[in-house]
């Protein structure tokens, strides 16, 4: 679409956004209402089933109590066992609940029916009775009863009907008579109650959706009016803000004079644009601060805070070609043993201690963690070798004395190799190789010491390497 002014563009955009927002809100709200309805229906059905189970269990216990009372009369000698059983069966046969729909059955352990509404099934063996799905429901009912009582699900016709319907049944045993007492409910009773409740839920949801849609329509009308008003007021300021946001997106954190003047003018406003301008200025400051922090982190070792290899490389590039470097390469002895025996947290603590002692002894140097337990001290300009080596010895003594105070670190020592540039500048890569040669010599000499590079030392290293390779 082509627009002749920013006002019409903004107005159209705001209306479009508001309309889309309303549609999304409406869809989300309706979907949420439907999901909530489904959740409530699911929870309601679970509650109904739970309540039905509790009622069945309670009713079965009521029938059991009736049989128990007859049994107690028998035990008192008031009636014979046969009379007590006949009386109990008759009382249970007459018991009803749930407006007369609920009744009770009694079967023996062998599957002979004792009580079933006085029908012709009473007195018959029905242990092998199956429902349409092939379930031996009498056997299952007896097994559940003998294990302390339990629920069974099977197909069984209602009284006076032929078609079997799903039924939930609870049975429990009366051990003195070898009886299984049970009662149940047809699932369609729960279904009917659920249908009534679902209808109420649906009606309520329709009313809720109607109110919500009416509210959304009214809100959209207000948004349209607001968009027209805002489009008239925001054209120029939005252009300025958009320009600045685009610059921020491109990483331009420093504003030119014109943009800075425009943003300062906007920040003096007392409306939302003023707040947005001030927020953008604050964001600008934080982005710049974060940028500086990221640049700093990119050149620092995360654990020790010392310079990393990248910082070392940048430092060398910034130095003039005639800069004389003095390098001290450091390596912790037995560091792997500490990690293996005491864990990486203890190893990290050792590295942090080394870094702090190193900064105390060489505050004027660039202290670098090359990686792992390897460190590098970089001195520039003319140095006094005696002073450098004295500081190195003090560093090694202080570090070891600190390590000796911790049982987990007392095995640690440090080896070092020094390479001087002497009278003329030496390429940094050559100087690093020399300091590595000196470090290797210190390691070969038994560790916990330092060596200074010389050509003789390098030749000794080569001879030793040849000898080691032959052996």
BAMI-173550 format. One record per residue (C-alpha): x, y, z; residue number from 1; residue in three letters. Coordinates in pm, whole numbers. Layout:
BEGIN
REC    east   north      up    i   aa
REC       X       Y       Z  NUM  Ala
...
***
This chain:
BEGIN
REC    east   north      up    i   aa
REC       0       0       0    1  Unk
REC     113     351     -80    2  Unk
REC      69     626     180    3  Unk
REC      96     998     123    4  Unk
REC     179    1082     484    5  Unk
REC     323     929     795    6  Unk
REC      -1    1010     973    7  Unk
REC    -208     786     746    8  Unk
REC      60     518     758    9  Unk
REC      69     520    1137   10  Unk
REC    -309     530    1164   11  Unk
REC    -342     232     930   12  Unk
REC     -67      42    1108   13  Unk
REC    -220     103    1450   14  Unk
REC    -564      -1    1331   15  Unk
REC    -421    -311    1168   16  Unk
REC    -221    -400    1477   17  Unk
REC    -516    -342    1705   18  Unk
REC    -745    -549    1482   19  Unk
REC    -493    -832    1464   20  Unk
REC    -443    -811    1839   21  Unk
REC    -815    -829    1899   22  Unk
REC    -845   -1129    1670   23  Unk
REC    -558   -1305    1846   24  Unk
REC    -697   -1217    2188   25  Unk
REC   -1038   -1341    2083   26  Unk
REC    -899   -1663    1944   27  Unk
REC    -680   -1720    2249   28  Unk
REC    -967   -1642    2486   29  Unk
REC   -1211   -1871    2303   30  Unk
REC    -951   -2147    2284   31  Unk
REC    -875   -2097    2651   32  Unk
REC   -1243   -2114    2736   33  Unk
REC   -1281   -2436    2536   34  Unk
REC    -977   -2592    2699   35  Unk
REC   -1097   -2484    3041   36  Unk
REC   -1436   -2636    2964   37  Unk
REC   -1271   -2962    2863   38  Unk
REC   -1056   -2957    3175   39  Unk
REC   -1354   -2887    3400   40  Unk
REC   -1556   -3161    3233   41  Unk
REC   -1269   -3404    3275   42  Unk
REC   -1225   -3309    3639   43  Unk
REC   -1601   -3323    3692   44  Unk
REC   -1620   -3673    3547   45  Unk
REC   -1332   -3784    3766   46  Unk
REC   -1510   -3639    4068   47  Unk
REC   -1835   -3811    3973   48  Unk
REC   -1661   -4144    3929   49  Unk
REC   -1478   -4095    4258   50  Unk
REC   -1800   -4005    4435   51  Unk
REC   -1975   -4303    4278   52  Unk
REC   -1696   -4532    4398   53  Unk
REC   -1716   -4387    4749   54  Unk
REC   -2095   -4431    4750   55  Unk
REC   -2070   -4789    4626   56  Unk
REC   -1809   -4875    4887   57  Unk
REC   -2017   -4714    5162   58  Unk
REC   -2339   -4888    5049   59  Unk
REC   -2163   -5224    5029   60  Unk
REC   -2039   -5173    5383   61  Unk
REC   -2398   -5097    5489   62  Unk
REC   -2515   -5429    5347   63  Unk
REC   -2217   -5600    5508   64  Unk
REC   -2321   -5449    5844   65  Unk
REC   -2670   -5595    5803   66  Unk
REC   -2525   -5941    5739   67  Unk
REC   -2286   -5894    6032   68  Unk
REC   -2577   -5814    6266   69  Unk
REC   -2748   -6140    6164   70  Unk
REC   -2424   -6326    6217   71  Unk
REC   -2386   -6177    6565   72  Unk
REC   -2741   -6294    6648   73  Unk
REC   -2633   -6641    6540   74  Unk
REC   -2323   -6623    6759   75  Unk
REC   -2537   -6526    7056   76  Unk
REC   -2745   -6838    6996   77  Unk
REC   -3063   -6650    6912   78  Unk
REC   -3093   -6818    6572   79  Unk
REC   -2932   -7101    6385   80  Unk
REC   -2679   -7038    6110   81  Unk
REC   -2933   -7127    5841   82  Unk
REC   -3189   -6889    5993   83  Unk
REC   -2928   -6616    6024   84  Unk
REC   -2822   -6658    5661   85  Unk
REC   -3183   -6660    5537   86  Unk
REC   -3261   -6350    5740   87  Unk
REC   -2950   -6171    5619   88  Unk
REC   -3025   -6258    5256   89  Unk
REC   -3383   -6134    5289   90  Unk
REC   -3278   -5805    5448   91  Unk
REC   -3013   -5738    5182   92  Unk
REC   -3259   -5832    4906   93  Unk
REC   -3493   -5558    5027   94  Unk
REC   -3229   -5289    5067   95  Unk
REC   -3238   -5002    4815   96  Unk
REC   -3068   -4665    4766   97  Unk
REC   -3041   -4390    4503   98  Unk
REC   -3422   -4353    4470   99  Unk
REC   -3466   -4728    4448  100  Unk
REC   -3224   -4777    4157  101  Unk
REC   -2943   -4915    4368  102  Unk
REC   -2964   -5274    4489  103  Unk
REC   -2731   -5543    4625  104  Unk
REC   -2623   -5892    4526  105  Unk
REC   -2474   -6179    4721  106  Unk
REC   -2282   -6469    4569  107  Unk
REC   -2096   -6753    4732  108  Unk
REC   -1725   -6817    4683  109  Unk
REC   -1828   -7095    4441  110  Unk
REC   -2030   -6851    4230  111  Unk
REC   -2381   -6954    4344  112  Unk
REC   -2610   -6654    4353  113  Unk
REC   -2785   -6591    4685  114  Unk
REC   -2943   -6248    4635  115  Unk
REC   -3037   -6075    4306  116  Unk
REC   -3363   -5883    4337  117  Unk
REC   -3549   -6210    4400  118  Unk
REC   -3507   -6312    4035  119  Unk
REC   -3482   -6663    3898  120  Unk
REC   -3100   -6632    3898  121  Unk
REC   -3100   -6675    4274  122  Unk
REC   -2976   -7019    4369  123  Unk
REC   -2809   -7074    4033  124  Unk
REC   -2440   -7128    3970  125  Unk
REC   -2310   -6845    3756  126  Unk
REC   -1935   -6869    3808  127  Unk
REC   -1885   -6902    3432  128  Unk
REC   -2110   -6610    3341  129  Unk
REC   -1957   -6382    3076  130  Unk
REC   -2050   -6038    2953  131  Unk
REC   -2061   -5956    2575  132  Unk
REC   -1690   -5872    2586  133  Unk
REC   -1601   -6216    2720  134  Unk
REC   -1520   -6111    3078  135  Unk
REC   -1590   -6364    3355  136  Unk
REC   -1729   -6091    3574  137  Unk
REC   -1848   -6317    3858  138  Unk
REC   -1501   -6463    3895  139  Unk
REC   -1352   -6115    3891  140  Unk
REC   -1598   -5990    4152  141  Unk
REC   -1512   -6283    4382  142  Unk
REC   -1137   -6231    4337  143  Unk
REC   -1166   -5859    4413  144  Unk
REC   -1373   -5929    4723  145  Unk
REC   -1123   -6184    4859  146  Unk
REC    -836   -5935    4823  147  Unk
REC   -1000   -5687    5059  148  Unk
REC   -1269   -5545    4832  149  Unk
REC   -1242   -5382    4490  150  Unk
REC   -1407   -5250    4179  151  Unk
REC   -1492   -5435    3858  152  Unk
REC   -1618   -5308    3525  153  Unk
REC   -1832   -5523    3298  154  Unk
REC   -2147   -5525    3083  155  Unk
REC   -2476   -5614    3252  156  Unk
REC   -2843   -5538    3167  157  Unk
REC   -3058   -5320    3385  158  Unk
REC   -3358   -5481    3558  159  Unk
REC   -3631   -5547    3304  160  Unk
REC   -3398   -5489    3007  161  Unk
REC   -3212   -5723    2776  162  Unk
REC   -2934   -5501    2643  163  Unk
REC   -2614   -5515    2856  164  Unk
REC   -2471   -5176    2955  165  Unk
REC   -2135   -5079    3109  166  Unk
REC   -2145   -5110    3486  167  Unk
REC   -1910   -5025    3773  168  Unk
REC   -1937   -5275    4059  169  Unk
REC   -1788   -5295    4408  170  Unk
REC   -1765   -5625    4598  171  Unk
REC   -1643   -5725    4943  172  Unk
REC   -1647   -6056    5125  173  Unk
REC   -1827   -6174    5436  174  Unk
REC   -1589   -6449    5536  175  Unk
REC   -1802   -6635    5797  176  Unk
REC   -2063   -6725    5532  177  Unk
REC   -1820   -6735    5235  178  Unk
REC   -2035   -6466    5076  179  Unk
REC   -1942   -6191    4831  180  Unk
REC   -2156   -5881    4883  181  Unk
REC   -2172   -5629    4600  182  Unk
REC   -2347   -5331    4451  183  Unk
REC   -2293   -5122    4142  184  Unk
REC   -2391   -4834    3920  185  Unk
REC   -2443   -4819    3546  186  Unk
REC   -2204   -4583    3370  187  Unk
REC   -2488   -4422    3174  188  Unk
REC   -2606   -4268    3501  189  Unk
REC   -2275   -4080    3519  190  Unk
REC   -2304   -4001    3148  191  Unk
REC   -2647   -3844    3198  192  Unk
REC   -2523   -3633    3486  193  Unk
REC   -2221   -3532    3281  194  Unk
REC   -2445   -3435    2988  195  Unk
REC   -2648   -3209    3212  196  Unk
REC   -2339   -3053    3358  197  Unk
REC   -2179   -3013    3016  198  Unk
REC   -2488   -2834    2890  199  Unk
REC   -2461   -2592    3181  200  Unk
REC   -2092   -2542    3106  201  Unk
REC   -2159   -2481    2737  202  Unk
REC   -2433   -2230    2811  203  Unk
REC   -2205   -2049    3052  204  Unk
REC   -1921   -2053    2800  205  Unk
REC   -2144   -1913    2523  206  Unk
REC   -2248   -1630    2751  207  Unk
REC   -1886   -1564    2842  208  Unk
REC   -1777   -1562    2477  209  Unk
REC   -2062   -1328    2382  210  Unk
REC   -1960   -1082    2654  211  Unk
REC   -1596   -1112    2555  212  Unk
REC   -1666   -1048    2185  213  Unk
REC   -1879    -747    2271  214  Unk
REC   -1595    -614    2485  215  Unk
REC   -1340    -677    2208  216  Unk
REC   -1555    -493    1953  217  Unk
REC   -1590    -196    2185  218  Unk
REC   -1218    -205    2256  219  Unk
REC   -1141    -214    1883  220  Unk
REC   -1358      94    1827  221  Unk
REC   -1160     273    2098  222  Unk
REC    -835     160    1939  223  Unk
REC    -943     299    1601  224  Unk
REC   -1023     635    1755  225  Unk
REC    -698     630    1945  226  Unk
REC    -504     535    1631  227  Unk
REC    -649     831    1442  228  Unk
REC    -561    1068    1725  229  Unk
REC    -215     918    1781  230  Unk
REC    -132     919    1411  231  Unk
REC    -176    1295    1405  232  Unk
REC      54    1344    1703  233  Unk
REC     325    1091    1639  234  Unk
REC     426    1137    1277  235  Unk
REC     742    1341    1321  236  Unk
REC     854    1206    1661  237  Unk
REC     808     849    1540  238  Unk
REC    1030     920    1242  239  Unk
REC    1301    1042    1475  240  Unk
REC    1260     745    1710  241  Unk
REC    1253     498    1420  242  Unk
REC    1571     644    1279  243  Unk
REC    1744     612    1614  244  Unk
REC    1619     259    1670  245  Unk
REC    1748     162    1328  246  Unk
REC    2087     306    1418  247  Unk
REC    2088     109    1742  248  Unk
REC    1996    -203    1549  249  Unk
REC    2298    -142    1327  250  Unk
REC    2521    -103    1629  251  Unk
REC    2568     275    1598  252  Unk
REC    2573     373    1964  253  Unk
REC    2710     725    1917  254  Unk
REC    2456     977    1785  255  Unk
REC    2535    1258    1543  256  Unk
REC    2467    1617    1653  257  Unk
REC    2130    1644    1476  258  Unk
REC    1994    1318    1610  259  Unk
REC    2119    1396    1960  260  Unk
REC    1942    1733    1953  261  Unk
REC    1619    1570    1833  262  Unk
REC    1634    1301    2101  263  Unk
REC    1704    1558    2373  264  Unk
REC    1405    1759    2260  265  Unk
REC    1187    1448    2265  266  Unk
REC    1312    1351    2612  267  Unk
REC    1169    1677    2751  268  Unk
REC     817    1574    2657  269  Unk
REC     587    1458    2937  270  Unk
REC     396    1204    2730  271  Unk
REC     477     850    2619  272  Unk
REC     714     969    2349  273  Unk
REC     919    1151    2610  274  Unk
REC     928     836    2822  275  Unk
REC    1026     633    2516  276  Unk
REC    1302     880    2432  277  Unk
REC    1440     865    2785  278  Unk
REC    1416     488    2782  279  Unk
REC    1602     475    2452  280  Unk
REC    1874     699    2594  281  Unk
REC    1904     473    2895  282  Unk
REC    1909     169    2667  283  Unk
REC    2181     339    2462  284  Unk
REC    2394     379    2775  285  Unk
REC    2339      20    2883  286  Unk
REC    2414    -113    2536  287  Unk
REC    2737      84    2529  288  Unk
REC    2823     -44    2876  289  Unk
REC    2743    -400    2772  290  Unk
REC    2947    -357    2457  291  Unk
REC    3245    -247    2665  292  Unk
REC    3183    -539    2903  293  Unk
REC    3167    -789    2617  294  Unk
REC    3487    -650    2470  295  Unk
REC    3648    -677    2812  296  Unk
REC    3523   -1035    2860  297  Unk
REC    3648   -1127    2515  298  Unk
REC    3998   -1036    2630  299  Unk
REC    3985   -1176    2981  300  Unk
REC    4007   -1528    3118  301  Unk
REC    3667   -1607    3271  302  Unk
REC    3804   -1788    3577  303  Unk
REC    4108   -1584    3682  304  Unk
REC    4033   -1242    3533  305  Unk
REC    4378   -1237    3372  306  Unk
REC    4433   -1152    3008  307  Unk
REC    4368   -1433    2761  308  Unk
REC    4545   -1526    2437  309  Unk
REC    4336   -1279    2239  310  Unk
REC    4428    -993    2471  311  Unk
REC    4792   -1097    2450  312  Unk
REC    4779   -1093    2069  313  Unk
REC    4614    -749    2063  314  Unk
REC    4870    -619    2313  315  Unk
REC    5161    -734    2095  316  Unk
REC    5003    -575    1784  317  Unk
REC    4968    -243    1965  318  Unk
REC    5336    -239    2061  319  Unk
REC    5590     -84    1827  320  Unk
REC    5819    -317    1625  321  Unk
REC    6123    -218    1832  322  Unk
REC    5962    -314    2164  323  Unk
REC    6175    -541    2374  324  Unk
REC    5978    -814    2548  325  Unk
REC    6065   -1029    2844  326  Unk
REC    5853   -1342    2875  327  Unk
REC    5810   -1568    3176  328  Unk
REC    5624   -1891    3104  329  Unk
REC    5472   -2058    3412  330  Unk
REC    5330   -2405    3458  331  Unk
REC    5177   -2564    3769  332  Unk
REC    5340   -2893    3866  333  Unk
REC    5114   -3187    3962  334  Unk
REC    4802   -2992    3867  335  Unk
REC    4641   -3296    3704  336  Unk
REC    4678   -3493    4028  337  Unk
REC    4487   -3224    4217  338  Unk
REC    4204   -3230    3960  339  Unk
REC    4189   -3609    3961  340  Unk
REC    4205   -3648    4340  341  Unk
REC    4011   -3346    4463  342  Unk
REC    3799   -3233    4168  343  Unk
REC    3796   -2936    3934  344  Unk
REC    3670   -2696    4203  345  Unk
REC    3992   -2747    4397  346  Unk
REC    4189   -2709    4074  347  Unk
REC    4009   -2384    3996  348  Unk
REC    4091   -2258    4345  349  Unk
REC    4460   -2330    4280  350  Unk
REC    4447   -2132    3954  351  Unk
REC    4275   -1839    4125  352  Unk
REC    4541   -1832    4398  353  Unk
REC    4816   -1833    4135  354  Unk
REC    4652   -1546    3949  355  Unk
REC    4621   -1331    4264  356  Unk
REC    4982   -1391    4372  357  Unk
REC    5098   -1324    4017  358  Unk
REC    4921    -987    4008  359  Unk
REC    5080    -894    4343  360  Unk
REC    5433    -974    4228  361  Unk
REC    5403    -846    3871  362  Unk
REC    5156    -555    3881  363  Unk
REC    5346    -378    3601  364  Unk
REC    5324    -673    3361  365  Unk
REC    5060    -817    3131  366  Unk
REC    4966   -1139    3308  367  Unk
REC    4812   -1395    3073  368  Unk
REC    4645   -1730    3122  369  Unk
REC    4733   -1925    2808  370  Unk
REC    4502   -2212    2900  371  Unk
REC    4475   -2489    3156  372  Unk
REC    4756   -2445    3408  373  Unk
REC    4983   -2245    3172  374  Unk
REC    5047   -1877    3238  375  Unk
REC    5261   -1606    3083  376  Unk
REC    5410   -1287    3227  377  Unk
REC    5486   -1019    2965  378  Unk
REC    5724    -736    3051  379  Unk
REC    5813    -462    2804  380  Unk
REC    6108    -228    2779  381  Unk
REC    6448    -258    2941  382  Unk
REC    6446    -472    3256  383  Unk
REC    6696    -565    3523  384  Unk
REC    6740    -938    3500  385  Unk
REC    6834    -971    3865  386  Unk
REC    6520    -783    3967  387  Unk
REC    6298    -994    3739  388  Unk
REC    6441   -1319    3871  389  Unk
REC    6420   -1199    4230  390  Unk
REC    6052   -1115    4179  391  Unk
REC    5998   -1454    4017  392  Unk
REC    6158   -1634    4313  393  Unk
REC    5945   -1431    4555  394  Unk
REC    5638   -1524    4354  395  Unk
REC    5723   -1893    4359  396  Unk
REC    5796   -1894    4732  397  Unk
REC    5481   -1703    4820  398  Unk
REC    5265   -1924    4597  399  Unk
REC    5402   -2247    4742  400  Unk
REC    5363   -2116    5098  401  Unk
REC    4995   -2049    5028  402  Unk
REC    4948   -2392    4872  403  Unk
REC    5113   -2557    5173  404  Unk
REC    4831   -2429    5394  405  Unk
REC    4574   -2645    5215  406  Unk
REC    4602   -3028    5226  407  Unk
REC    4445   -3047    4883  408  Unk
REC    4702   -2812    4727  409  Unk
REC    5020   -2891    4920  410  Unk
REC    5153   -3111    4641  411  Unk
REC    5153   -2820    4394  412  Unk
REC    5467   -2638    4287  413  Unk
REC    5541   -2413    3993  414  Unk
REC    5803   -2425    3719  415  Unk
REC    5906   -2129    3505  416  Unk
REC    6106   -2039    3200  417  Unk
REC    6242   -1690    3123  418  Unk
REC    6334   -1548    2783  419  Unk
REC    6496   -1204    2755  420  Unk
REC    6520    -993    2439  421  Unk
REC    6869    -874    2544  422  Unk
REC    7004    -595    2327  423  Unk
REC    6778    -620    2023  424  Unk
REC    6406    -684    1980  425  Unk
REC    6314   -1048    1919  426  Unk
REC    5995   -1160    1736  427  Unk
REC    5734   -1257    1990  428  Unk
REC    5686   -1609    1852  429  Unk
REC    6060   -1674    1874  430  Unk
REC    6068   -1538    2227  431  Unk
REC    5777   -1760    2327  432  Unk
REC    5957   -2066    2191  433  Unk
REC    6259   -1968    2396  434  Unk
REC    6062   -1929    2715  435  Unk
REC    5905   -2271    2645  436  Unk
REC    6255   -2417    2605  437  Unk
REC    6353   -2269    2940  438  Unk
REC    6035   -2407    3100  439  Unk
REC    6110   -2749    2957  440  Unk
REC    6458   -2734    3110  441  Unk
REC    6308   -2641    3448  442  Unk
REC    6069   -2936    3425  443  Unk
REC    6358   -3168    3334  444  Unk
REC    6560   -3038    3629  445  Unk
REC    6302   -3167    3873  446  Unk
REC    6036   -2894    3866  447  Unk
REC    5971   -2627    4130  448  Unk
REC    6242   -2409    3979  449  Unk
REC    6305   -2175    3689  450  Unk
REC    6554   -2159    3404  451  Unk
REC    6669   -1874    3180  452  Unk
REC    6689   -1937    2808  453  Unk
REC    7029   -1963    2644  454  Unk
REC    7156   -2133    2331  455  Unk
REC    7341   -2386    2548  456  Unk
REC    7020   -2469    2730  457  Unk
REC    6837   -2520    2400  458  Unk
REC    7111   -2754    2276  459  Unk
REC    7092   -2949    2601  460  Unk
REC    6716   -2986    2553  461  Unk
REC    6765   -3117    2200  462  Unk
REC    7025   -3368    2314  463  Unk
REC    6801   -3484    2595  464  Unk
REC    6508   -3522    2354  465  Unk
REC    6723   -3733    2120  466  Unk
REC    6837   -3948    2410  467  Unk
REC    6480   -3997    2537  468  Unk
REC    6359   -4098    2191  469  Unk
REC    6632   -4364    2163  470  Unk
REC    6559   -4509    2504  471  Unk
***
